[in-house]
Amino acid sequence: MKPLQLVSGVAMLVSCATVGADVEGKLEAMGITLPEMPAPAANYVRSTRTGNLVFLAGHGPLRPDGSYITGRLGDDLSIEQGYEAARLGCLALLSSLKTEIGDLD
């Protein structure tokens, strides 16, 4: 069920972007909170803006305790853990995007 929630969440964000809906309100209604991103561990930036484009890099599946999910799907991680890693990675990207542009609406 989690993959369906992730896909529906991404579809919701795309549809919100096209109709000007309250993205952050919809995320909150789904029980999703964006994580606070720690400072980068090396000499890089997580996001940069060029014109009307934003480029994101250096994100991973960051757990709320500050650790990262690591391993290979099938060897070290179950399918469910892989879904959770993908979800956390997407939330990290959305958090950095919000920081760069001010809000998601």
Residue, then its C-alpha position, 0 to 999 in steps of 0.5 A: m500500500k505504501p508504494l501506492q501512497l507515494v505514487s499518489g502523493v507525487a501525482m497530487l503534487v504534479s496536479c497541484a502545481t498545474v492548478g495552483a492548489d495548496v500543496e503543503g496543506k495537502l501534504e499535511a492532510m496526508g500526514i506527511t511532514l517534511p524533514e529538516m535537512p542537516a547541513p551538507a556533510a561535504n563541500y556542496v549545495r543541496s540545491t541551486r536555481t538557474g532562471n526558473l529551474v531548480f537543480l537538486a543533488g546530494h539527497g538520500p533516505l534520511r531517517p528522522d534520527g539522522s541516519y541514512i538507510t543503506g544497503r542493496l535491495g534484495d540483499d540488505l533491504s526488504i522490498e518494504q524497506g526499499y519503499e521506505a527509502a524511496r519515500l524518505g528520499c522524495l521527502a528530502l528532495l521536497s524539503s530542499l525544494k521548499t527551502e530553495i523556493g520558499d514554499l511548495d504552492 
